[in-house]
Amino acid sequence: MRSLMFAVVVLTLAAPVAAAPVLPEFATPARQAYMKDLSNGMVLFDKGADTPMPPASMGKMMTVYVAFDMISRGEAKLDQTITVRPETWKKWHSQGSTMFLSVNEQVSVANLLHGIITLSGNDACVTLGEGLAGSEDAYVALMNRAAAKMGLKGSHFANTNGWPDPNEVVTPRDLATIAERTIRDFPGLYKKFYSDTSFTWGKTLGKGDDITQANRNPLLGRVAGADGLKTGHTDEAGYGFTGSAEQDGRRLVMVIAGLTSFNERIAQSVDFMQWGFRAWTAVPLAKAGVVVGRAPVWMGAASDVGLAGATDLKVTVPRGFSEGRKVTLVYDGPIKAPIVKGQRIAELVVTTPGLPIAHLPLVATEAVDKAGAFGRLGSAFRVLVLGK
């Protein structure tokens, strides 16, 4: 958040700081691994999170994110159809994972998304990109634009399906960010598409039987609350997975990469996610909507505004550790009116020795309109003269 007139205001609410806890350990043969608790932004595990790597099919999460964004803005519709180009079919009908599309087949955007997310279809990715942006290159440009807007530092996309390319690179932290933004920005579409266990599309040669393929997500059916996201595999990248699950109000996102086999990916993904829920627990700080502080307002009809969590405020700690911590209210202030109820305007920063810092977003508990002429004079006097 940028300051409007003054430096960041810091108000310590409580500071019973105790000895650092013993951090839970997780041993993994994966080259890279990363886990984040989305309920408070705490990073629970980091092994090479910022080391560049090939995304393999995990890069398809950005292909899906762009499509979800276009749908949400009305630039694409789930029921609109796209024609499978003969050239696309020829190149991708037998290259890696496939949805088994047919030449000149009319396929809806919704079914292509199922083909990408559940089946990891390379043909579906290219067909979707060509249909929504005119060409795969144009769609990849949208993917890189979205990556820049997300603030991804170590990722660049060269195609829609994660096919090996020296210019295609990601980091585990960036993959986790794509997953987090997908979950937060498009909750309805995420729920609709990402947790299917199988999908049926295409016909077998000869008998013409329906082709049903299972979702390769190793968490589905193995970890409670699992509902996404995407596996990946190439010879260079090894076996990888970006996954998410929610239990008791805690949502975790994990990335694991560089494993040596399909079965090792299953075992390591399940163990990693279960470790995140079992070795760590959430300590409540305040219920959703409970005012934890107030911030001064600049040029507003009210002199200040209440601050609360839009959801329950929790901090993640090693299970069994419940010592004190420092909780600090941070905002750029005074906050300029008008303010919309529910607008994010501050955060609680929770610091515990030896643990990652937690950043808990706070929203305005009421709307504050702009003040009239006399009100603006009063607001300026309070801030500039009285320092309130």
C-alpha positions as CSV (number, residue, x, y, z in Angstrom):
1,M,0.0,0.0,0.0
2,R,1.3,3.4,-0.9
3,S,1.2,6.3,1.6
4,L,-1.3,9.0,0.8
5,M,0.4,11.7,2.9
6,F,2.2,10.2,5.8
7,A,4.5,7.3,6.5
8,V,3.1,3.9,7.5
9,V,1.4,4.0,10.9
10,V,2.4,1.2,13.2
11,L,0.4,0.4,16.4
12,T,1.5,-2.5,18.5
13,L,-1.6,-4.2,20.0
14,A,0.2,-6.8,22.1
15,A,3.8,-8.0,22.5
16,P,4.2,-11.0,24.8
17,V,7.1,-12.4,22.9
18,A,8.4,-15.8,24.0
19,A,11.2,-18.2,23.1
20,A,11.3,-19.5,19.6
21,P,9.5,-22.8,18.9
22,V,11.1,-25.9,17.4
23,L,10.1,-25.9,13.7
24,P,8.6,-29.0,12.2
25,E,10.8,-30.8,9.8
26,F,9.9,-32.4,6.5
27,A,12.4,-34.5,4.5
28,T,11.8,-34.9,0.8
29,P,13.9,-36.2,-2.1
30,A,12.2,-33.5,-4.3
31,R,14.7,-31.0,-5.9
32,Q,12.3,-28.2,-5.0
33,A,9.4,-27.9,-2.6
34,Y,7.3,-25.0,-1.2
35,M,4.2,-24.7,1.0
36,K,2.2,-21.6,1.9
37,D,-0.8,-21.2,4.3
38,L,-3.2,-19.0,2.5
39,S,-5.1,-18.1,5.6
40,N,-2.3,-15.8,6.7
41,G,0.3,-15.9,4.0
42,M,2.9,-17.8,6.1
43,V,5.4,-19.9,4.2
44,L,5.7,-23.2,6.0
45,F,8.4,-24.8,3.8
46,D,10.9,-23.6,1.3
47,K,13.4,-25.7,-0.6
48,G,14.5,-23.9,-3.7
49,A,11.3,-21.9,-4.0
50,D,13.0,-19.2,-6.2
51,T,15.1,-21.5,-8.3
52,P,14.0,-21.5,-12.0
53,M,12.8,-24.8,-13.5
54,P,10.7,-26.0,-16.4
55,P,7.0,-26.0,-15.5
56,A,6.0,-29.0,-17.6
57,S,2.2,-29.2,-17.4
58,M,2.0,-27.2,-14.3
59,G,2.3,-24.2,-16.6
60,K,-1.2,-25.0,-17.8
61,M,-2.5,-23.3,-14.6
62,M,-1.7,-20.0,-16.2
63,T,-3.4,-21.0,-19.4
64,V,-6.5,-21.7,-17.3
65,Y,-6.1,-18.5,-15.3
66,V,-6.2,-16.4,-18.4
67,A,-9.3,-18.2,-19.6
68,F,-11.0,-17.8,-16.3
69,D,-10.2,-14.1,-16.4
70,M,-11.6,-13.7,-19.9
71,I,-14.8,-15.5,-18.8
72,S,-15.2,-13.3,-15.7
73,R,-14.8,-10.2,-17.8
74,G,-17.3,-11.3,-20.5
75,E,-14.6,-11.7,-23.2
76,A,-15.3,-15.5,-23.4
77,K,-18.2,-17.7,-22.5
78,L,-18.2,-21.3,-21.3
79,D,-20.7,-22.4,-23.9
80,Q,-19.0,-20.8,-26.9
81,T,-17.5,-23.3,-29.3
82,I,-14.1,-23.5,-30.9
83,T,-13.1,-25.4,-34.0
84,V,-10.2,-27.8,-33.8
85,R,-7.8,-26.8,-36.6
86,P,-6.4,-29.6,-38.7
87,E,-2.9,-28.2,-38.2
88,T,-3.4,-28.2,-34.4
89,W,-4.7,-31.8,-34.4
90,K,-1.8,-33.0,-36.6
91,K,0.8,-31.6,-34.2
92,W,-0.8,-32.4,-30.9
93,H,-3.1,-35.4,-31.2
94,S,-0.3,-37.8,-30.1
95,Q,2.2,-35.4,-28.4
96,G,2.2,-36.2,-24.7
97,S,-1.1,-36.0,-22.9
98,T,-4.2,-35.6,-25.1
99,M,-7.9,-34.9,-24.8
100,F,-8.4,-36.9,-28.0
101,L,-9.9,-34.0,-30.0
102,S,-10.8,-34.6,-33.6
103,V,-10.2,-32.6,-36.7
104,N,-12.8,-29.8,-37.2
105,E,-14.6,-30.8,-34.0
106,Q,-16.6,-28.1,-32.4
107,V,-15.7,-28.0,-28.7
108,S,-17.1,-25.7,-26.0
109,V,-14.7,-23.6,-23.8
110,A,-16.1,-25.5,-20.8
111,N,-15.1,-28.9,-22.3
112,L,-11.7,-27.6,-23.3
113,L,-11.1,-26.4,-19.7
114,H,-12.1,-29.9,-18.5
115,G,-9.7,-31.3,-21.1
116,I,-6.9,-29.1,-19.8
117,I,-7.5,-29.4,-16.1
118,T,-8.5,-33.0,-15.7
119,L,-6.9,-34.6,-18.7
120,S,-3.9,-32.3,-19.1
121,G,-4.6,-32.3,-22.9
122,N,-1.9,-30.5,-24.9
123,D,-4.3,-30.4,-27.8
124,A,-6.9,-28.7,-25.6
125,C,-4.5,-26.0,-24.5
126,V,-3.5,-25.0,-28.0
127,T,-7.1,-25.2,-29.3
128,L,-8.3,-23.0,-26.5
129,G,-5.6,-20.4,-27.0
130,E,-6.2,-20.2,-30.7
131,G,-9.9,-19.9,-30.2
132,L,-9.8,-17.2,-27.6
133,A,-6.9,-15.1,-28.8
134,G,-6.6,-15.9,-32.5
135,S,-3.3,-17.7,-32.2
136,E,-1.3,-19.5,-29.6
137,D,1.4,-16.8,-29.6
138,A,-1.2,-14.1,-28.9
139,Y,-2.6,-16.2,-26.0
140,V,0.9,-16.7,-24.6
141,A,1.3,-12.9,-24.6
142,L,-1.8,-12.7,-22.4
143,M,-0.3,-15.3,-20.1
144,N,2.9,-13.3,-19.7
145,R,0.9,-10.1,-19.2
146,A,-1.0,-11.8,-16.4
147,A,2.2,-13.1,-14.9
148,A,3.6,-9.5,-14.8
149,K,0.4,-8.2,-13.2
150,M,0.7,-10.9,-10.5
151,G,4.2,-9.8,-9.8
152,L,5.8,-13.1,-10.7
153,K,9.6,-12.7,-10.6
154,G,11.0,-15.9,-12.1
155,S,8.5,-17.1,-14.7
156,H,8.2,-16.7,-18.5
157,F,5.8,-18.7,-20.7
158,A,6.6,-19.7,-24.2
159,N,3.5,-21.9,-25.0
160,T,0.1,-22.8,-23.6
161,N,0.8,-26.4,-22.6
162,G,4.2,-26.5,-20.9
163,W,5.9,-28.4,-23.7
164,P,9.7,-28.2,-23.2
165,D,11.1,-24.9,-24.4
166,P,14.3,-23.2,-23.4
167,N,12.4,-20.0,-22.9
168,E,9.7,-21.5,-20.7
169,V,10.6,-21.2,-17.0
170,V,8.9,-20.9,-13.6
171,T,9.7,-21.1,-9.9
172,P,7.8,-23.0,-7.2
173,R,6.9,-19.7,-5.5
174,D,5.4,-18.4,-8.7
175,L,3.4,-21.6,-9.3
176,A,2.0,-21.2,-5.8
177,T,1.0,-17.6,-6.6
178,I,-0.8,-18.7,-9.8
179,A,-2.7,-21.3,-7.7
180,E,-3.5,-18.8,-5.0
181,R,-4.7,-16.2,-7.4
182,T,-6.9,-18.8,-9.3
183,I,-8.5,-19.8,-6.0
184,R,-9.0,-16.3,-4.7
185,D,-9.9,-14.5,-8.0
186,F,-12.3,-17.1,-9.5
187,P,-13.7,-19.3,-6.6
188,G,-16.7,-20.4,-8.6
189,L,-14.8,-21.4,-11.6
190,Y,-12.1,-23.1,-9.5
191,K,-14.7,-25.2,-7.7
192,K,-16.5,-26.0,-11.0
193,F,-13.4,-27.3,-12.8
194,Y,-10.5,-28.3,-10.6
195,S,-11.7,-31.2,-8.5
196,D,-13.2,-33.5,-11.1
197,T,-11.7,-37.0,-10.7
198,S,-12.2,-38.0,-14.3
199,F,-13.5,-36.7,-17.7
200,T,-14.8,-38.5,-20.8
201,W,-14.0,-37.2,-24.3
202,G,-13.1,-38.8,-27.6
203,K,-13.7,-42.3,-29.1
204,T,-11.4,-45.3,-29.4
205,L,-10.4,-46.4,-32.8
206,G,-12.3,-49.4,-34.1
207,K,-15.2,-49.9,-31.6
208,G,-15.6,-46.2,-31.1
209,D,-16.0,-46.5,-27.3
210,D,-16.0,-43.5,-25.1
211,I,-12.5,-42.6,-23.7
212,T,-12.5,-41.8,-20.0
213,Q,-9.3,-40.6,-18.3
214,A,-8.6,-40.1,-14.6
215,N,-7.4,-36.9,-13.1
216,R,-3.7,-37.4,-12.2
217,N,-4.0,-35.1,-9.1
218,P,-2.4,-37.3,-6.4
219,L,-4.3,-35.7,-3.5
220,L,-7.9,-36.3,-4.7
221,G,-9.4,-39.1,-2.7
222,R,-6.3,-39.3,-0.5
223,V,-6.3,-36.0,1.5
224,A,-9.4,-34.5,3.0
225,G,-10.4,-31.2,1.5
226,A,-8.2,-31.5,-1.6
227,D,-9.6,-29.8,-4.7
228,G,-6.8,-28.9,-7.1
229,L,-4.6,-28.2,-9.0
230,K,-2.1,-29.6,-11.6
231,T,0.5,-32.2,-12.2
232,G,3.4,-32.0,-14.6
233,H,6.1,-34.3,-16.0
234,T,8.9,-34.1,-18.6
235,D,12.2,-35.8,-18.7
236,E,14.0,-32.6,-17.8
237,A,11.5,-31.4,-15.1
238,G,10.9,-34.8,-13.5
239,Y,7.5,-35.3,-11.8
240,G,5.9,-32.3,-10.2
241,F,2.7,-31.2,-8.7
242,T,1.0,-28.0,-7.5
243,G,-1.8,-28.8,-5.1
244,S,-4.2,-27.3,-2.7
245,A,-6.5,-28.5,0.1
246,E,-8.7,-26.9,2.8
247,Q,-9.3,-28.3,6.3
248,D,-11.1,-26.5,9.2
249,G,-10.8,-23.1,7.5
250,R,-7.1,-23.5,6.7
251,R,-6.2,-23.6,3.0
252,L,-2.7,-24.7,2.0
253,V,-1.0,-24.5,-1.4
254,M,2.0,-26.8,-2.1
255,V,4.5,-27.2,-4.9
256,I,6.8,-30.2,-5.3
257,A,9.1,-30.8,-8.2
258,G,11.9,-32.9,-9.6
259,L,10.7,-36.3,-8.4
260,T,11.7,-39.4,-10.2
261,S,8.5,-41.4,-10.7
262,F,4.7,-41.2,-10.9
263,N,4.4,-43.2,-7.6
264,E,7.0,-41.1,-5.8
265,R,4.9,-38.0,-6.8
266,I,1.8,-39.6,-5.2
267,A,3.6,-40.5,-2.0
268,Q,5.5,-37.3,-1.6
269,S,2.5,-35.0,-2.4
270,V,0.3,-36.8,0.1
271,D,2.9,-36.8,2.8
272,F,3.8,-33.1,2.2
273,M,0.2,-31.9,2.4
274,Q,-0.6,-34.1,5.4
275,W,2.5,-32.7,7.1
276,G,1.2,-29.2,6.5
277,F,-2.0,-29.9,8.3
278,R,-0.7,-32.2,11.0
279,A,2.5,-30.5,12.0
280,W,1.1,-27.0,12.0
281,T,-2.1,-25.6,13.5
282,A,-4.0,-22.4,13.5
283,V,-4.3,-20.2,16.6
284,P,-7.3,-17.8,16.5
285,L,-6.8,-14.1,17.0
286,A,-10.2,-12.6,16.2
287,K,-13.4,-13.6,14.6
288,A,-14.4,-12.2,11.2
289,G,-16.0,-8.8,11.5
290,V,-14.6,-8.1,15.1
291,V,-13.0,-4.7,15.2
292,V,-9.4,-5.0,16.1
293,G,-8.5,-1.3,15.7
294,R,-9.4,2.0,14.0
295,A,-7.6,4.1,11.5
296,P,-7.9,7.9,11.0
297,V,-9.6,9.0,7.8
298,W,-8.5,11.9,5.6
299,M,-11.1,14.2,4.2
300,G,-13.9,11.9,5.3
301,A,-17.4,12.3,6.8
302,A,-16.1,10.3,9.8
303,S,-12.8,10.9,11.5
304,D,-11.9,7.2,11.6
305,V,-12.9,3.8,10.4
306,G,-13.0,0.4,12.0
307,L,-10.7,-2.4,10.9
308,A,-11.6,-6.1,11.0
309,G,-10.8,-9.4,9.2
310,A,-13.1,-10.4,6.4
311,T,-12.6,-13.9,7.6
312,D,-11.4,-15.3,10.9
313,L,-7.9,-14.0,11.8
314,K,-5.6,-16.9,12.6
315,V,-1.8,-17.4,12.9
316,T,-0.2,-20.7,12.0
317,V,2.2,-22.2,14.6
318,P,3.8,-25.6,15.1
319,R,1.3,-28.0,16.7
320,G,1.5,-27.8,20.5
321,F,3.1,-24.3,20.5
322,S,0.9,-21.6,22.0
323,E,3.3,-19.0,23.3
324,G,2.9,-15.2,22.9
325,R,3.6,-13.2,19.8
326,K,3.8,-9.6,18.7
327,V,0.7,-8.4,16.8
328,T,1.1,-5.1,15.0
329,L,-1.6,-3.0,13.1
330,V,-0.1,-1.5,10.0
331,Y,-1.7,0.9,7.5
332,D,-0.8,3.9,5.3
333,G,-2.6,6.8,7.0
334,P,-4.6,8.7,7.3
335,I,-6.8,6.7,4.8
336,K,-8.3,8.9,2.1
337,A,-12.1,9.0,1.8
338,P,-14.3,7.7,0.2
339,I,-13.9,4.2,1.8
340,V,-16.1,1.3,0.8
341,K,-17.3,-1.1,3.4
342,G,-15.2,-4.3,3.0
343,Q,-12.3,-2.4,1.3
344,R,-8.9,-3.8,2.2
345,I,-7.0,-0.9,3.9
346,A,-4.7,-2.4,6.6
347,E,-3.1,-5.6,7.9
348,L,-2.1,-7.2,11.1
349,V,1.5,-8.3,11.1
350,V,2.1,-11.2,13.5
351,T,5.7,-11.8,14.5
352,T,6.7,-14.8,16.5
353,P,10.4,-15.6,17.1
354,G,11.6,-18.3,14.8
355,L,8.5,-18.4,12.7
356,P,7.6,-16.8,9.3
357,I,5.9,-13.5,9.6
358,A,2.1,-13.6,9.1
359,H,0.3,-10.8,7.2
360,L,-3.5,-10.8,7.9
361,P,-5.5,-8.4,5.7
362,L,-8.0,-6.1,7.4
363,V,-11.0,-4.4,5.8
364,A,-13.1,-1.4,6.6
365,T,-16.1,-2.3,8.8
366,E,-18.1,0.7,7.5
367,A,-18.3,3.0,4.5
368,V,-17.0,6.5,4.9
369,D,-18.1,9.2,2.4
370,K,-16.1,12.2,1.4
371,A,-16.6,15.1,3.7
372,G,-18.2,18.4,2.7
373,A,-16.3,21.7,2.6
374,F,-16.4,22.3,6.4
375,G,-15.8,18.7,7.1
376,R,-12.7,18.7,4.9
377,L,-11.3,21.7,6.9
378,G,-12.0,19.9,10.2
379,S,-10.3,16.7,8.9
380,A,-7.2,18.7,7.9
381,F,-7.1,20.4,11.3
382,R,-7.4,17.1,13.1
383,V,-4.6,15.5,11.1
384,L,-2.2,18.4,10.5
385,V,-2.6,20.3,13.9
386,L,-3.9,17.7,16.4
387,G,-2.1,14.7,14.8
388,K,-5.3,12.6,14.9
